Amino acid sequence: MLRRICLGNLVAMLLWTALAAAQSPPGPSAHHRQVQIPTRPAALFTGEQGKQRSEIHYDPATSNVTMKLLVQDPAGYFIPNLHRDNFAVYENGVRQQNATVEIEHAPITLGIVLEHGGRYKGFNKTSSDEVLRAGQQLLGELGRQDKVAIWEYADRAQQVADFSTGHERLEQLFITSGVPDSSETNFYDALVSTSEAMKTVTGCKALIVITSGVDTFSKAKYADALNAVRASGTPVYIINLGPDLREAAKSYASAGPYAHLDWQKTEAQLREIANVSGGRIYTESGVLDLTPVYDDLMENLRVRYVISYRSTTNGPLDAARTVRVELVDPTTNGPVEIIDANGKVIRSKVVVENSYEPNAAST
C-alpha cells in the first residue's frame, strides 16, 4: 500500500545564472541539448515567489519512490519542455538509472475566501460586486473533479458551501449573494479560521483569498494570521482587490477612512502571507477579465513533474535515505541550458533534496 511521507519543509531551490545579454546565439550542434521557454506574458504576480512544496511517497511493498516537483523559469512560469534524461536522480549519492518522468495535472481542492462586508453600506455594493465577479470567474476555471468550499467573511467567517457542494449550486451562490450590511471587516480572524479548516485537507489544495486585505477589528493579530498560515500547510493565493477598492473609495464621501488607509502596508502584508504559505499574490487593477491570472494560478497549483524509481539502496530500513534531483544536460551532465523567448541563454540547476525512512511508510 502506498504511503505518503510527510516532509514538512521539503526545499525546492531554483538557482539561475543569466549569461551576458550580448552573448552570441549557440551553434546548431547545441540546439538538441537546449530547452526553449514558450513565449509568455510578463509575470502576473508581485513580490518574491513562495517556496513551492514538493512531495515524496514511498511504497514499502514495491520499494518505489515517487517525487512531485515544480520546475519554473525565472519569471515563475512552469517549464513544459523537459524530458526524462534532463532529470538526474540520486539516492544516498547513487544515481538511480531506472527513473521515469511524467507530467501530472492534478485535481485540486480549494477553499475560496471572499471578503463580504465593511463599515460603509454604500461602498459595500462596489466591493461586493468586485469580489463576486472575481469569484465567478474563478469557478469557471475549475473542472468537475475539483472540490470547492466557500467562506464569506465580514465580522466573522461563515462557510456557505462545503466540499460536497455541486458546481451548479456554487454558481448560484455567486449570483444570489446580496449586498452585505455594514459590519467590521475582520480579515485576520477569517484567515486564521479558514487556514485551520484546510489543515486536515489532503492532496493538492490551496486557499484562494479574494480580498482588499483591510482588517478593522479582528481579535487575532497579523502575527497570528501568519502563524496560522504556516501551520496549515496550505498555499494561499491572493487576488488583491486593494487597488480597485482604493480608487472606488475616492468616490464615496462616507468611505473617507478607506481612502486614507495605508494601502502599501496592507499589500506588503498580503505579499508576506502568500510568500510564507508557498502561494502567490496577484495585484491587477481591474477584475473584468481575470482569465490570465487564473490560468497562471491553476498552472502553478496543478502541474508537477512526477519522478518515479525503484530504490536500489541496501541498508537498515529504519535509517533515513536522502533523495536528490538535479536538472542536467544529458550530454555533459552539467546544467541544462534554458533559452528564453528572447533567445537569451540561462544556465539553470534545479535541486530538490530531502529524505525518507522506509519503516516510517509501513507503520
Secondary structure, 3 states (H helix, E strand, C coil): CCEEECCCCCEEEEEEEECCCCCCCCCHHHHHHEEECCCCCCCCEECCCCCCCCEEEEECCCCEEEEEECCECCCCCECCCCCHHHEEEEECCEECCCCEEEEEECCCEEEEEEECCECCHHHHHHHHHHHHHHHHHHHCCCCCCCEEEEEEECCCEEEEECCCCCHHHHHHHHHHCCCCCECCCCHHHHHHHHHHHHCCCCCCEEEEEEECCCCCCCCCCHHHHHHHHHHHCCCEEEEECHHHHHHHHCCCHHHHHHHCCCHHHHHHHHHHHHHHHCCEEECCCCCCCCHHHHHHHHHHHHEEEEEEEECCCCCCCCCCEEEEEEEECCCCCCECEEECCCCCEEEEEEEEEEEECHHHHCC
